[in-house]
């Protein structure tokens, strides 16, 4: 019987590989056609008189390179057979199995697992799926919570639940459903055993998919399941992958003849390890002269002679090749925990606070974004999430790149990590006392006596305070030279008056830290650039001292704070203000906020509607605006048309009648509606907005049964999201509607029966995402409606 099963898996894998090749060939043709069309536009071929600048052309090419479906890498080389075999094992074996992908760091385990996880056959076979990073610094409750959030339709507050209760909750959620859970980067049997009881092991085809460096972990997880070991890439595949990463601006990604011989030798030096290949490829992508490639090869030879470990030697070369202004930016990333998803926005704030970003006409955030993009282009940082307009939202470091960052940072006496469990050698007491940037992890202890009072950064990550034994008072009295203090999710309850003495502080993160009050002395922080006090539900008021903090650039608060006097008119550097109560805004005289880019307001807009919109119209830098109404419905929104500079608008609250197209901000390109309770088809108005690029209709924004998209409507729309529209039953799409649409996401529309027939004519679609949709809707996609979506490269169902 087992022999028959193996034969079935082999036949399925062979068929899948052939099918995948045909699909990739077709996708390559479509991509080539798309590349030619876009590159024509980028280089101004379409219009001789077009004055498109070189910078804009580069930006478009950069966007083109980053247009791959979320979570997938279009440069998969040498993994086709592995993917086909693993997919076959997941969908053909009808008993519970824990299947492990095993191999050394950097060999492509996570990349392979992502391709398998997102494969159409896998999405169809399983009722629910979840993906979690485990890592060495795992916390069982965090992992359980993450899985629950992915497999449950709606989740309650889990902060007060014990681990045993979370385990039971997850078990019940999975029971009776065919599930796939990926445990990525699992290091120990202890980690697996702490989670195993939460997974029902009945015989309905349920699967766990593990990625691990440790064969012993794979055997302990399931002794009956043969681990799938990834191989090193062949020289042919290594060369192909290097070319794809080194020649990203070329349509064919072909190496010029004069570089091929030396390029082949460089590829060979990478010993078939994909991470080393793509990092070297990223480095070579900025070099086009033969002499530059010769220098790279020469340096690799020297490093390999000094360090026989080829991986570390080649990754070290990527660090040495960085320009000086990126080196410390890269080292700073070593402070974040293993597999940690760090917010790009938060990273920019920290880099700026540390003085790593030069003053550049006041637009340091833009420079920081350029720096991060360069690290990404060099394949030293991985993108985890993109925004709709293709800007980076979240990133992470590969384990080996993080090891490199930490080792180089320690050599420079730049950082120290309390509670680090990785393979990097611990620092001496001397290094501990010299390092100016410290991070404390959940399993770490932190001693005041051992730490230098001259710290510049102190970052806490879900720390156990009993073990850590440090209070906010200790921090404020001892570390007065701090520039960055991150206390997010650390239960500090109060901030002492001594914080006013920390005059060098530029970044203060207090999000979700349970603080109950802020002292007036916080106004003494004249150099503070970022203050985050969001999600502190016991904090009712803040002292009226913000006006003293004239360096403040980003202020995040909780909108339910009591309205009152809060003077902010002196804050000419302020760029972000979120979320502010409308009562405080009315008292604020905000006309001097000449740098304000992003604003969130909440409260009643009825009494002072004209005054509010008049004040908003004067904000010449305002690009993003969020309005959350505390009334049953918004008053008239016709004054939105006065907001000439707003391009991103979020409206949360009842709307009796949408503004006419000419009453919206004239340059609007992103719109989100939430709880609008519209009963008439909103598309009749919204499809006439000339520049609308992203449209999100969130929970209860539309109460009708049918949404109709008219011919030639939405001329610029590329992203459409429909979420929790509980009465929606049908979509109607006329010919030539949404001519540029690329991504359609439908979530929790439980009454929607099917996609319209006309969707098959929407050839620009590159991505379809369906979450929490009824079974009959998903069944139709695989059966009678499959012809409607067969042209879409990426279809995600969960």
HELIX and SHEET records of a PDB file:
HELIX    1   1 UNK A    2  UNK A   42  1                                  41    
HELIX    2   2 UNK A   54  UNK A   65  1                                  12    
HELIX    3   3 UNK A   80  UNK A   92  1                                  13    
HELIX    4   4 UNK A  109  UNK A  117  1                                   9    
HELIX    5   5 UNK A  120  UNK A  125  1                                   6    
HELIX    6   6 UNK A  140  UNK A  151  1                                  12    
HELIX    7   7 UNK A  163  UNK A  174  1                                  12    
HELIX    8   8 UNK A  189  UNK A  196  1                                   8    
HELIX    9   9 UNK A  215  UNK A  221  1                                   7    
HELIX   10  10 UNK A  235  UNK A  246  1                                  12    
HELIX   11  11 UNK A  257  UNK A  269  1                                  13    
HELIX   12  12 UNK A  274  UNK A  284  1                                  11    
HELIX   13  13 UNK A  290  UNK A  306  1                                  17    
HELIX   14  14 UNK A  310  UNK A  320  1                                  11    
HELIX   15  15 UNK A  324  UNK A  332  1                                   9    
HELIX   16  16 UNK A  333  UNK A  335  5                                   3    
HELIX   17  17 UNK A  344  UNK A  353  1                                  10    
HELIX   18  18 UNK A  364  UNK A  377  1                                  14    
HELIX   19  19 UNK A  399  UNK A  411  1                                  13    
HELIX   20  20 UNK A  429  UNK A  434  1                                   6    
HELIX   21  21 UNK A  465  UNK A  468  1                                   4    
HELIX   22  22 UNK A  472  UNK A  478  1                                   7    
HELIX   23  23 UNK A  497  UNK A  501  5                                   5    
HELIX   24  24 UNK A  520  UNK A  524  5                                   5    
HELIX   25  25 UNK A  546  UNK A  548  5                                   3    
HELIX   26  26 UNK A  582  UNK A  586  1                                   5    
HELIX   27  27 UNK A  590  UNK A  592  5                                   3    
HELIX   28  28 UNK A  609  UNK A  617  1                                   9    
HELIX   29  29 UNK A  638  UNK A  642  5                                   5    
HELIX   30  30 UNK A  661  UNK A  663  5                                   3    
HELIX   31  31 UNK A  683  UNK A  686  1                                   4    
HELIX   32  32 UNK A  757  UNK A  761  5                                   5    
HELIX   33  33 UNK A  775  UNK A  782  1                                   8    
HELIX   34  34 UNK A  786  UNK A  789  1                                   4    
SHEET    1   A 5 UNK A 128  UNK A 133  0                                        
SHEET    2   A 5 UNK A 179  UNK A 184  1                                        
SHEET    3   A 5 UNK A 207  UNK A 212  1                                        
SHEET    4   A 5 UNK A  97  UNK A 102  1                                        
SHEET    5   A 5 UNK A 228  UNK A 229  1                                        
SHEET    1   B 3 UNK A 342  UNK A 343  0                                        
SHEET    2   B 3 UNK A 392  UNK A 396 -1                                        
SHEET    3   B 3 UNK A 382  UNK A 386 -1                                        
SHEET    1   C17 UNK A 415  UNK A 418  0                                        
SHEET    2   C17 UNK A 437  UNK A 440  1                                        
SHEET    3   C17 UNK A 457  UNK A 460  1                                        
SHEET    4   C17 UNK A 484  UNK A 486  1                                        
SHEET    5   C17 UNK A 507  UNK A 509  1                                        
SHEET    6   C17 UNK A 530  UNK A 532  1                                        
SHEET    7   C17 UNK A 554  UNK A 556  1                                        
SHEET    8   C17 UNK A 576  UNK A 581  1                                        
SHEET    9   C17 UNK A 598  UNK A 603  1                                        
SHEET   10   C17 UNK A 624  UNK A 633  1                                        
SHEET   11   C17 UNK A 648  UNK A 654  1                                        
SHEET   12   C17 UNK A 670  UNK A 674  1                                        
SHEET   13   C17 UNK A 694  UNK A 697  1                                        
SHEET   14   C17 UNK A 719  UNK A 723  1                                        
SHEET   15   C17 UNK A 743  UNK A 747  1                                        
SHEET   16   C17 UNK A 767  UNK A 771  1                                        
SHEET   17   C17 UNK A 794  UNK A 797  1                                        
SHEET    1   D 2 UNK A 706  UNK A 709  0                                        
SHEET    2   D 2 UNK A 730  UNK A 733  1                                        
END                                                                             
